Amino acid sequence: MKKVLVAGSTGYLGRFVVIALKASGYWVRALGRSEARLEPIKRYADEVFVGEVTDPDSLTGVCDGIDFVFSSVGITRQKDGLTYKDVDYQANRNLLTAAEVSGVSRFVYVHVLNANKMKHVAAVRAKQAFVDELERSAVDRTVICPTGFFSDMEEFVAMARKGQVYLFGEGTNRINPIHGADLAEACVAALDGQKQRLDVGGPQTFTYREIAEMAFDVLDQPSKISCVPRGVVFAMVGLMRWVTPVKVYGPIEFMANVMTMDVVGEPCGTRRLADHFRDLIKADSLQGHSFQF
């Protein structure tokens, strides 16, 4: 039985990957920063390992006996005072060093699609710096480049609930977002594959305007969509680089670039975005949430 270390196991994608690995017959060690964060994963993983990926001393032995390392480690919301370089680059470099010491066969890393077009973006620059290190390593690799998660698209529903959706640019650029469970299955398949890179998206491609309209449709509300011109968006981001820290401008910079280019990967999976939106709204309703429109 092949053994896999899942770094980022407590995150959105990592949890799906742990479940998919077990369903495919792998032995799984889940890495997390605390026992509390790992608690929901224990029912699926064979073993948990408490360690902080930004602290290499805490990772001693994390890859012992491991055949494959999977990492979706990266900053989503900066709350700990850490930078993209600290996490997206250095933390993954620490994992790669541990993998090299233990003789791991393959390192699977989750990057972003169109990274070559976004080298100026802080978040992408740090991720690409790690990919460059991975490519120089003797460890075999697969770099997974997804388009965007269904969970990212939930922001459209959140805006629609408030009565208006704002788009960067004209909303005509396209994306085929993917559900975490579908992406997890693609990641698991990559472990024993020969491809060094996979550009992966969901089964349906939309413009951003179509996603906004979908959000209003599932809420049964009239559409109200406003577009912020591309020039205004990037002027705003440029100003923010000067007057705000990267934890403030970084996520906006990333989204401004993603939403003003086509982000379409190889279609994968079966889950549909409209169904995800409906499930999200139903879950919120069952929890007794009330929304002001």
C-alpha positions in Angstrom: 0.0 0.0 0.0 1.4 3.4 -1.1 1.7 6.0 1.6 0.9 9.7 1.1 1.6 12.8 3.2 -1.1 15.4 2.7 0.2 18.9 3.6 -2.7 21.4 3.8 -5.0 18.6 4.9 -7.2 21.0 7.0 -7.8 23.3 4.1 -10.6 23.3 1.5 -8.9 21.1 -1.0 -6.8 19.1 1.4 -9.8 17.6 3.1 -11.2 16.4 -0.2 -7.8 15.0 -1.1 -7.5 13.0 2.1 -11.0 11.5 1.5 -10.2 10.7 -2.1 -6.9 9.1 -1.3 -8.6 6.8 1.3 -11.3 5.9 -1.2 -8.5 4.9 -3.7 -6.8 2.6 -1.3 -3.9 4.8 -0.1 -2.5 5.1 3.4 -2.6 8.7 4.5 -0.7 10.8 6.9 -2.3 14.2 7.4 -0.1 17.2 8.4 -1.6 20.1 10.3 -0.5 22.8 12.7 -2.4 21.6 15.7 -4.4 18.7 17.1 -7.5 20.8 17.2 -7.3 21.6 13.5 -6.6 18.0 12.6 -9.5 16.6 14.7 -12.1 16.6 11.8 -9.5 14.8 9.6 -8.7 12.0 12.0 -11.7 9.9 10.9 -10.3 9.7 7.4 -6.5 9.7 7.8 -4.5 6.7 9.0 -2.2 9.0 11.0 -1.9 12.7 11.8 1.3 14.7 12.2 1.4 18.0 14.1 3.9 20.4 12.6 4.2 23.9 11.4 5.2 24.0 7.8 7.0 27.3 8.3 9.2 25.8 11.0 11.5 23.1 9.5 12.4 21.8 13.0 8.8 20.8 13.6 8.8 18.7 10.4 11.5 16.2 11.5 10.3 12.7 10.4 7.2 14.0 8.6 8.1 12.2 5.4 9.6 9.0 6.9 8.1 6.0 5.2 6.2 8.2 2.7 6.0 7.4 -1.0 4.3 10.6 -2.2 3.9 14.1 -0.9 0.8 16.2 -1.8 0.9 19.9 -0.9 -1.8 22.5 -1.2 -0.1 24.7 1.3 -0.6 28.4 0.6 -2.0 31.6 2.1 -5.7 32.1 1.5 -6.3 34.8 4.1 -3.4 36.3 5.9 -4.1 36.4 9.6 -0.8 35.3 11.2 1.5 38.1 10.0 3.1 35.7 7.5 3.9 36.6 3.9 3.4 34.8 0.7 7.1 34.2 0.6 6.9 32.7 4.1 4.2 30.2 3.3 3.7 29.7 -0.5 7.4 29.5 -1.1 9.4 28.8 2.1 6.9 26.4 3.8 6.7 24.3 0.7 10.5 24.4 0.3 10.7 23.0 3.9 8.4 20.2 2.9 10.5 19.5 -0.3 13.7 19.3 1.8 12.0 16.8 4.1 10.8 14.8 1.1 14.4 14.8 -0.4 15.9 13.6 2.9 13.4 10.7 3.2 13.6 9.6 -0.4 10.0 10.4 -1.4 9.2 9.3 -5.0 6.9 12.1 -6.1 5.9 15.6 -4.9 2.5 16.8 -6.1 2.0 20.6 -5.7 -1.1 22.7 -6.3 -0.1 25.9 -8.2 -2.4 28.3 -10.2 -3.3 28.3 -13.9 -1.7 31.1 -16.0 1.1 31.7 -13.6 3.3 32.6 -16.5 1.0 35.6 -17.1 1.0 36.7 -13.5 4.6 36.8 -12.5 4.2 40.3 -11.2 1.5 39.2 -8.8 2.8 38.7 -5.2 0.9 35.5 -4.5 1.8 33.9 -7.8 5.4 35.0 -7.7 6.0 33.1 -4.4 4.3 30.0 -5.7 6.3 30.1 -8.9 9.5 30.5 -6.9 8.7 27.2 -5.2 7.8 25.5 -8.5 11.3 26.6 -9.8 12.9 24.9 -6.8 10.7 21.8 -7.4 11.8 21.5 -11.0 15.5 21.6 -9.9 15.0 18.8 -7.4 15.8 15.2 -8.0 12.3 14.3 -6.7 9.8 13.5 -9.5 7.0 16.1 -9.6 3.5 16.9 -10.8 2.4 20.5 -10.7 -1.4 20.8 -10.6 -2.7 24.1 -12.0 -6.4 24.6 -11.3 -8.6 27.4 -12.6 -10.5 28.3 -9.5 -12.6 26.6 -6.9 -16.4 26.5 -6.5 -15.7 27.9 -3.0 -14.1 31.0 -4.7 -17.3 31.5 -6.8 -19.4 31.7 -3.6 -18.4 35.3 -3.4 -20.8 35.9 -6.3 -23.7 34.6 -4.2 -22.6 36.7 -1.3 -22.7 39.9 -3.4 -25.9 38.9 -5.0 -27.5 38.5 -1.6 -26.7 42.1 -1.0 -28.4 43.1 -4.2 -25.5 43.9 -6.5 -22.5 42.0 -8.1 -19.3 43.9 -9.0 -17.1 42.6 -11.8 -13.6 43.6 -12.7 -13.5 44.5 -16.4 -16.5 43.8 -18.6 -17.1 40.3 -17.2 -16.6 38.7 -20.6 -13.5 36.7 -19.7 -14.1 33.0 -19.2 -13.4 30.4 -16.5 -14.3 26.8 -15.8 -14.2 26.6 -12.0 -13.9 23.2 -10.4 -15.4 21.6 -7.2 -12.8 20.6 -4.6 -14.0 16.9 -4.7 -13.5 16.8 -8.5 -10.1 18.4 -8.3 -9.1 16.0 -5.5 -9.8 13.0 -7.7 -7.6 14.5 -10.4 -4.8 15.1 -7.9 -5.0 11.5 -6.7 -4.9 10.2 -10.3 -1.7 12.3 -10.8 0.2 10.4 -8.1 0.9 7.4 -10.3 0.8 9.3 -13.5 3.7 10.5 -15.7 2.6 14.0 -16.4 4.7 16.8 -14.8 1.9 19.4 -15.2 -1.8 19.3 -15.3 -4.0 22.3 -16.2 -7.4 21.4 -14.6 -10.8 23.0 -14.6 -14.4 22.0 -14.2 -16.8 20.5 -16.8 -18.5 23.9 -17.6 -17.1 27.2 -18.9 -18.7 30.5 -18.1 -18.0 34.2 -18.4 -17.9 36.0 -15.1 -21.1 37.8 -16.1 -22.8 34.5 -16.6 -21.7 33.4 -13.1 -23.1 36.6 -11.6 -26.4 36.1 -13.4 -26.5 32.5 -12.2 -26.1 33.7 -8.6 -29.1 36.0 -9.0 -31.1 33.3 -10.7 -30.6 30.7 -7.9 -31.6 33.4 -5.4 -34.6 34.3 -7.5 -33.6 37.9 -7.6 -33.4 40.4 -10.4 -29.8 40.8 -11.7 -27.9 44.0 -10.9 -24.4 43.9 -12.2 -21.8 46.7 -12.2 -18.5 46.5 -14.0 -15.4 48.4 -12.9 -13.3 49.2 -16.0 -10.0 47.3 -16.3 -8.0 50.5 -16.3 -9.6 51.7 -13.1 -9.0 48.3 -11.4 -5.3 48.2 -12.2 -4.8 51.9 -11.2 -6.4 51.1 -7.9 -4.2 48.0 -7.4 -1.1 50.1 -8.3 -2.0 52.7 -5.7 -2.7 50.0 -3.1 0.8 48.6 -3.6 2.1 51.9 -2.4 -0.2 52.6 0.6 -1.2 49.2 1.9 0.7 46.1 3.0 0.7 43.0 0.8 -1.9 41.3 3.1 -4.4 44.0 2.0 -3.6 44.5 -1.7 -2.4 40.9 -2.4 -5.8 39.2 -2.7 -7.2 42.1 -4.7 -4.2 42.1 -7.0 -4.7 38.4 -7.6 -8.4 38.6 -8.3 -8.0 41.6 -10.5 -5.6 39.7 -12.8 -7.6 36.4 -12.8 -10.9 38.1 -13.6 -9.5 40.0 -16.5 -8.1 37.1 -18.4 -9.4 33.7 -19.6 -8.7 31.0 -17.1 -9.7 27.7 -18.8 -8.2 24.3 -18.0 -8.8 20.8 -19.2 -12.4 19.9 -18.3 -12.6 17.5 -15.4 -15.2 16.1 -13.1 -19.0 16.2 -13.1 -20.2 18.6 -10.4 -22.0 21.7 -11.7 -21.7 25.2 -10.3 -25.4 26.0 -10.3 -26.0 22.9 -8.1 -23.3 24.1 -5.8 -24.9 27.5 -5.5 -28.3 25.9 -4.7 -26.8 23.6 -2.1 -25.1 26.6 -0.5 -28.3 28.6 -0.3 -30.2 25.5 1.0 -27.6 24.9 3.7 -27.7 28.6 4.8 -31.5 28.4 4.9 -31.4 25.3 7.1 -29.0 27.0 9.5 -31.6 29.7 10.0 -29.7 32.5 8.4 -31.7 35.6 7.3 -30.5 37.8 4.6 -31.2 41.5 3.9 -31.6 42.2 0.2 
